[in-house]
Amino acid sequence: MTTILKRFVIVGGGSAGWMTAAALSSVYDPNTVEIVLVESDAIGTVGVGEATIPDILKFNAMLGLREDEFMRATDATFKLGIQFVDWGRKGDVYVHPFGEHGADLNGIDFHHYWLAAHETGDVPAIEEFSLCAVAAKAGKFALPSRDARSVLSQMGYAYHFDANLYGRFLRRFAEGRGVRRIEGEVREVGRDPSSGFVTEVRLSDDRAVSGDFFFDCSGFRALLHEGALDVPFIDWSHWLPCDRAQVVPSAHVGPIKPLTTSTAKTGGWQWRIPTQRRIGNGHVYCSAFMDDVSAAEVLLETVDGPPLSEPRRIAFRTGHRRSFWEKNCVAIGLSAGFIEPLESTSIHLIQQGISRFIALMPDTSLPETLRREYNRSMRADFEEVRDFIVLHYKATERNDSPFWDYCRTMDVPDSLQRKIDLFRESGRAFRHGEELFARPSWVAVFLGQNILPSRLHPVASQVPEQKVRQSLSSMRRAITTTADTMPSHEDFLSRYCGWKPSLQ
Ligand SMILES: Cc1cc2nc3c(=O)[nH]c(=O)nc-3n(C[C@H](O)[C@H](O)[C@H](O)COP(=O)(O)OP(=O)(O)OC[C@H]3O[C@@H](n4cnc5c(N)ncnc54)[C@H](O)[C@@H]3O)c2cc1C
């Protein structure tokens, strides 16, 4: 007989906490199951997290959120990909777009034909065959078409937004569905002396909040996982050495493009993320190679518009908890682990943590098999994201600073090395199992950072050059014509969610 868990306690009210509360409140009837969230206004949230990837659409759809309302409430703009500047070599610029490049021919991936054309002469960069990249660079946007015959069906998109506002938006949603919020600071975690299970959290004013199951959404503090349950941290700093960020918002200058920009610097990289009202800027760097004062100076030298505050420093550690689900507690968000925001994957990993938990929802018997499966699959998600991010650092020819010398020459995880070797040798890239990043993403970064295969695909190599070039030209024409007919991103935002230039 199944006896359901009756009382969930979420510790922390950042995006992780409120995403968890909103999702739980949408799968359980709050009259049957109590969901309580404890957060401390005095401690506040990490206050960053502005770029997302397309999977967030699924999360919002699961909650039944209206996209225009969500965008208005969170200051959201659209995002069609990331432009990488100075990564492979200084002066290089490429886009990792959402969606596909070109169209496959005879069952062979498009990029093999692009490589064949590249070998025989000039060919436009591969991103010129991506509708998302072409539209993003031109500052255009349209929603994808559901008609597979339309070029517009190749659109994929995500958002730039204010994660604090997303948290507040989800709070209204969750409270509206019966989630109870308790304001207070957790000082102690009570555990059952024999099982070690968490029984309650005690607040600084002596109130106790008890539950059957707990979520540690307390951010980098990891109050339950680190503080109480003592779950070890798997440190990946040797592969991803950046451990600090300086962040500052700035005023908009020029049109809002649906594109994140990531510019490599001498000791890390800098993001530029346009939301409706401002540009989010952050310089991610490695404290072993750059001090905080220099990092803030680098940031301020290169923000586009006037800064709206002083830079703020955030320290972090890259890696994850050995166990994401320990006893009767799951860590979600920064408490579970962190991989730097180069490909905007943290909010996605929160979403994965929540969806996996709901898929593996235990009853009061808390089967060990569910816990093991959760931990296995979350570890796989983290490792796959890690490999993709490490690729950006490893695939560089930059030798202009000790930081880049370290990254260029470091050993990488075997799982990544295999992917690099396979592509270098044969141009092949595959998505395994439930990997987040699909082939076009890997291809965009490999080619964008100058990893070219030594051999062509045998089938693509046999197609006459003229035929390949004709196909490429007609694909390119279809893409540019479609992008030309799209409204500007700003016009689309105005019509869709009431954005006005005066918001800037
Ligand atoms: C530099 C940087 C850039 C980032 N950029 C991106 C990005 O572009 N895209 C992306 O997807 N993600 C990004 N992230 C990650 C993203 O910000 C987080 O994953 C997301 O905001 C979730 O944070 P959180 O809710 O886990 O933690 P937090 O926002 O820190 O929330 C923790 C909560 O716990 C509460 N709390 C802590 N201690 C106590 C206590 N003792 N008692 C009661 N409450 C307590 C706090 O009050 C707060 O409510 C970035 C992170 C960093 C560090």
Ligand as a Chemical Component Dictionary entry (heavy atoms), coordinates in Angstrom:
data_LIG
# 
_chem_comp.id                   LIG 
_chem_comp.type                 NON-POLYMER 
_chem_comp.pdbx_formal_charge   0 
_chem_comp.three_letter_code    LIG 
# 
loop_
_chem_comp_atom.comp_id 
_chem_comp_atom.atom_id 
_chem_comp_atom.alt_atom_id 
_chem_comp_atom.type_symbol 
_chem_comp_atom.charge 
_chem_comp_atom.model_Cartn_x 
_chem_comp_atom.model_Cartn_y 
_chem_comp_atom.model_Cartn_z 
_chem_comp_atom.pdbx_ordinal 
LIG C1  C1  C 0 28.144 34.432 -10.947 1  
LIG C2  C2  C 0 26.928 33.616 -11.228 2  
LIG C3  C3  C 0 26.248 33.777 -12.439 3  
LIG C4  C4  C 0 25.126 32.987 -12.727 4  
LIG N1  N1  N 0 24.501 33.111 -13.939 5  
LIG C5  C5  C 0 23.531 32.232 -14.272 6  
LIG C6  C6  C 0 22.909 32.268 -15.551 7  
LIG O1  O1  O 0 23.170 33.127 -16.383 8  
LIG N2  N2  N 0 21.987 31.328 -15.818 9  
LIG C7  C7  C 0 21.632 30.352 -14.934 10 
LIG O2  O2  O 0 20.833 29.466 -15.256 11 
LIG N3  N3  N 0 22.145 30.369 -13.691 12 
LIG C8  C8  C 0 23.083 31.251 -13.350 13 
LIG N4  N4  N 0 23.619 31.225 -12.092 14 
LIG C9  C9  C 0 23.084 30.306 -11.104 15 
LIG C10 C10 C 0 21.778 30.855 -10.537 16 
LIG O3  O3  O 0 21.948 32.149 -10.029 17 
LIG C11 C11 C 0 21.276 29.939 -9.429  18 
LIG O4  O4  O 0 21.335 28.619 -9.872  19 
LIG C12 C12 C 0 19.857 30.250 -9.086  20 
LIG O5  O5  O 0 19.663 31.609 -8.845  21 
LIG C13 C13 C 0 19.424 29.450 -7.879  22 
LIG O6  O6  O 0 20.028 29.881 -6.737  23 
LIG P1  P1  P 0 19.562 29.208 -5.374  24 
LIG O7  O7  O 0 18.092 29.395 -5.227  25 
LIG O8  O8  O 0 20.104 27.830 -5.316  26 
LIG O9  O9  O 0 20.353 30.035 -4.268  27 
LIG P2  P2  P 0 20.081 31.504 -3.673  28 
LIG O10 O10 O 0 19.558 32.435 -4.689  29 
LIG O11 O11 O 0 21.348 31.886 -2.980  30 
LIG O12 O12 O 0 18.950 31.291 -2.599  31 
LIG C14 C14 C 0 19.216 30.710 -1.347  32 
LIG C15 C15 C 0 18.030 30.919 -0.452  33 
LIG O13 O13 O 0 18.292 30.287 0.796   34 
LIG C16 C16 C 0 17.980 31.184 1.824   35 
LIG N5  N5  N 0 18.783 30.890 3.019   36 
LIG C17 C17 C 0 20.128 30.712 3.090   37 
LIG N6  N6  N 0 20.480 30.495 4.380   38 
LIG C18 C18 C 0 19.345 30.514 5.111   39 
LIG C19 C19 C 0 19.040 30.354 6.484   40 
LIG N7  N7  N 0 19.999 30.133 7.390   41 
LIG N8  N8  N 0 17.762 30.429 6.861   42 
LIG C20 C20 C 0 16.750 30.665 5.988   43 
LIG N9  N9  N 0 16.980 30.834 4.667   44 
LIG C21 C21 C 0 18.256 30.751 4.236   45 
LIG C22 C22 C 0 18.272 32.558 1.252   46 
LIG O14 O14 O 0 17.615 33.565 1.954   47 
LIG C23 C23 C 0 17.722 32.370 -0.147  48 
LIG O15 O15 O 0 16.320 32.558 -0.129  49 
LIG C24 C24 C 0 24.694 32.039 -11.773 50 
LIG C25 C25 C 0 25.344 31.930 -10.545 51 
LIG C26 C26 C 0 26.462 32.692 -10.270 52 
LIG C27 C27 C 0 27.148 32.529 -8.955  53 
# 
loop_
_chem_comp_bond.comp_id 
_chem_comp_bond.atom_id_1 
_chem_comp_bond.atom_id_2 
_chem_comp_bond.value_order 
_chem_comp_bond.pdbx_ordinal 
LIG C1  C2  SING 1  
LIG C2  C3  SING 2  
LIG C2  C26 DOUB 3  
LIG C3  C4  DOUB 4  
LIG C4  N1  SING 5  
LIG C4  C24 SING 6  
LIG N1  C5  DOUB 7  
LIG C5  C6  SING 8  
LIG C5  C8  SING 9  
LIG C6  O1  DOUB 10 
LIG C6  N2  SING 11 
LIG N2  C7  SING 12 
LIG C7  O2  DOUB 13 
LIG C7  N3  SING 14 
LIG N3  C8  DOUB 15 
LIG C8  N4  SING 16 
LIG N4  C9  SING 17 
LIG N4  C24 SING 18 
LIG C9  C10 SING 19 
LIG C10 O3  SING 20 
LIG C10 C11 SING 21 
LIG C11 O4  SING 22 
LIG C11 C12 SING 23 
LIG C12 O5  SING 24 
LIG C12 C13 SING 25 
LIG C13 O6  SING 26 
LIG O6  P1  SING 27 
LIG P1  O7  DOUB 28 
LIG P1  O8  SING 29 
LIG P1  O9  SING 30 
LIG O9  P2  SING 31 
LIG P2  O10 DOUB 32 
LIG P2  O11 SING 33 
LIG P2  O12 SING 34 
LIG O12 C14 SING 35 
LIG C14 C15 SING 36 
LIG C15 O13 SING 37 
LIG C15 C23 SING 38 
LIG O13 C16 SING 39 
LIG C16 N5  SING 40 
LIG C16 C22 SING 41 
LIG N5  C17 SING 42 
LIG N5  C21 SING 43 
LIG C17 N6  DOUB 44 
LIG N6  C18 SING 45 
LIG C18 C19 SING 46 
LIG C18 C21 DOUB 47 
LIG C19 N7  SING 48 
LIG C19 N8  DOUB 49 
LIG N8  C20 SING 50 
LIG C20 N9  DOUB 51 
LIG N9  C21 SING 52 
LIG C22 O14 SING 53 
LIG C22 C23 SING 54 
LIG C23 O15 SING 55 
LIG C24 C25 DOUB 56 
LIG C25 C26 SING 57 
LIG C26 C27 SING 58 
# 
